[in-house]
Each structure stands twice: as C-alpha cells, then as structure tokens.
Amino acid sequence: MAIIVGAIATSHTPTIGFAFDKKKQDDPVWAPIFDAYRPIRQWLAQKKPDALVFIYNDHVTSFFFDHYSAFALGIGDSYAVADEGGGPRALPPVPGHPALAQHIGASLTADEFDMAFFQDRALDHGVFSPLSMMLAHEPEWPTTIVPLQVGVLQFPIPSARRCWKLGQALRRAIESYPEDLSVVIVATGGLSHQVHGERAGFNNPEWDKQFLDLFERDPEPLTRMTQAQYATLGGFEGAEVIMWLIMRGAMAAKLNCLHRTYYLPSMTGIATAIYENDTGAAPYEQGAQQREKIATQLAGAEKLAGTHPFTLATSVRAYRLNKFLHRMVEPAHRALFLTDPEAAFAEADLTDVERDLVRRRDWRGMIHYGVIFFMLEKLGAVIGVSNLHIYAAMRGETLETFQKTRNAPGALYSVAGKDAAPQAWDRDSAKPS
C-alpha cells in the first residue's frame, strides 16, 4: 500500500527559479531563499520518496482558455520544462509515474470529482521554480511526479472547500494504491501578492503569518473563505493559496511542522514548510473498498466480447499512435501522409509495430493496440475508406456480410470533408480500391 510520508508547502514565484539559475546563493538579497529550501532538500534526501504529487497552477503557458479545466491530472511518463517566452530553463524533463497517476485519476473520478487528464504537456514555473530548489537534478531527477493542475485564473474557480474535499479524496486515492510506494504531497502557490492592475505590488505579511498558523493548526476557517475574502487579505493572485488546502485535506487533523520560513523580497511573499502527520494519525484503512469502488463502473464490461474500453492506461500506452492519427485533422500532416507515408511515420517516431498497423490498414489490430475508434474514422476519411468498411473489418466480415445486419444496407458514409481522398470504395474490402 502507498503511504503519504509527509507534505511540503512552497511558493512558486519565478523569483525562486531566477535565484537558482543565476546562482545568487551568496547574494544577501537572495540568500534567504536558498536558506529556506536547504532543509527541504535534506528532508527529501532522507525520505527518498518514490513520487511527489505536485499541486500547482499553470500560468497560461501549457493550458490556454480554449479549454480550461478546474482540475487536470497529469498521467504521462515525462514532463519537459515549458518555454514561457524566453526559452525553457536548462533543466532535464522530470519523469512521471503513470501507474500511480492513473490510479489517482480513477479514484478521484469514483469519488465524483470530474477530472481532466493530460500528457505530453510541458510544465511551467508553477512546478519547476520550486522543484529546482528542492531536489538535486543532474543528470536526472531522483524521483517521479504526478502533477495536479488547478485552474485558478479564469473565474469561476473551485472554492476553498472544494479544494479541501479534493484533498480528502486524494488521500483515499494514494493510500488505496496497491503497491508499496512512498509519496510526498507538494502544494504550491502564494503567498500574498497581486500582479495585475493598479493594486499590483500588494502584500500583506500579517495575513501571510495568520494563514500559515491557521493552515497548520485550524484549517477549517480557511475552507469557508470566499475568493473575494482571500483577494482582500492576500491579493488577487495570492488567492491561489487555496491549492494548499488540497494538500492539507490529504493530511491528518494534527500535523507536526518540521520547518517553516517566510521571506518577502519583492512582489510575492515566499513561504516554505514541511509537515508530517502526527504519530498518532492512522493511515486510511479502507484501500480494498476504495479499489472496489473504483472498479464499479466497468465491472462486467470484460464479459462483453469484442469490447475494449479506452482507459487512462490505454491512452498512455497508445498515445503516440493516437496522436499520429489525430493529426490527420492538420492539412499539412495528412498531405505528407498521402504523398510520403514513410516520412510521416519517421517524423512521428512511430515504432515498427505502429507503422505496420497503419500500412496494412489493420483496423482491428489498431483497436487491440489501443487506438480509439475516432482516430480510425479520421484515417478512413483521409484515405477514402468508409466507416462501414472499418466496422466490417473490425468484425472480420466483408462489407456485404456486415451490410446484411443493417436496416439500410446501401448506406455508406464517413466524416470526410472537401479535402479528403476520393471515396473509391471497394464494397468487399476495407482498403481503398
């Protein structure tokens, strides 16, 4: 069973990453930041966690307002450093822990949190600014992360209490993971600051201290506060500290604070803290029940012959091929595929198995590999193969045999638009004639 060995709270201002990159540890203005993270580095070196569940918000870098989610969980196997406008920082990608992430995602969904899931997205200073201070990382990071992105920039956003409840569900998720694993929860953001408008530069050290005290000893009042109240006391962007309540909700009622610092060099109150559950805190002891709850919705689906649910694990495993086929929505990509498929395969770095599946138009094989049907539909539109041909091929039937099971046996269709290949459909084959 996985265990939560402790938690870290940290600001994530780019100031922290700047100090690290510019080697400002001997500069009196910047030295307190390095001093604040030294105990965290030592504690993590001692604990050697297998994974960090890293709660942060993206700063409109990898997540834009064309699709903005309240809670988005990273389920991939690696996360690069995002380019925020001046080029990415010189840090190695940090490995993910897909198995733990997928379990957490399934558990949170079972507990009725409507999660979004992401992979193949870079992480910005919300993660890498504090992470670069917390861990030695040359030539690689010593642990894995599961990033949890919270949408706190476009209103309406989750309430403080919703974040608290998510933390409680996060504890159930982690501690019901069936393999032995040590996990540290890291909450980022804040403290008091405002970076927009005529109030830019606002800070409130008195509130920062009060928040830290309440967070440790009596967090309930913090869960009742509105965003306006947080903004009044800590600045509008400082209200992102509600993300800390996710971590606090996942910890025991009584905490031991091993380390705590606060420093206000310029725009943002920078805080760090290490927490461990009080020794009397019992771990969540209903892991089996939680795993049963997670499995409830798909229980019995395995008995449906020829049915292949597209799960988080499938999504990660077959991501590369699904992405290749999804890019058929891009005119340049589909043009390259039609004129020089081998070049398109090479550009996407498809494996030999993946290339062979596409070359042979092995529709059933692609489904078994982990391709979702709607990617097959896009490929069919590009090469001039109807949906009905694909359905028949997946069943191992000729089109004629399959059509006999339809109410309108002569109806052939696809999602093809004006740029698709001519639909010269061979009625007896799922391959273009």
Protein Blocks (a to p, Z undefined) as FASTA:
>chain_A
ZZdfbdcdddfbfklmmmmmnopmlgmklmmmmmmmmmmmmmmmmnopabdcdddddehk
lbcfkbccfbdcdfbfbdcdddehnopaddddddddfklmmmmmmmmmmnopacdddehi
acdfklmmmmmmmpccbfbdfbdcddddddfkbccdddfklmmmmmmmmmmmmmmpfbdc
ddddddeedjdddfehjkgoiacfklmmmmmmmmmmommlmmmpcfklmmmmnojklmmm
mmmmmmmmmpcfbdcdfbdcdddfklpccddddddddfklccdfklmmmmmmmmmmmgoj
lmmghiacddfklmmmmmmmmmmmmmmmpmklmmmmmmmmmlmmmmnopafklmmmmmno
paklmmmnopafklmmmmmmmnopafklmmmmmnopafklmmmmpmblmbccdfbdfkbc
cdddcfkbcbdZZ
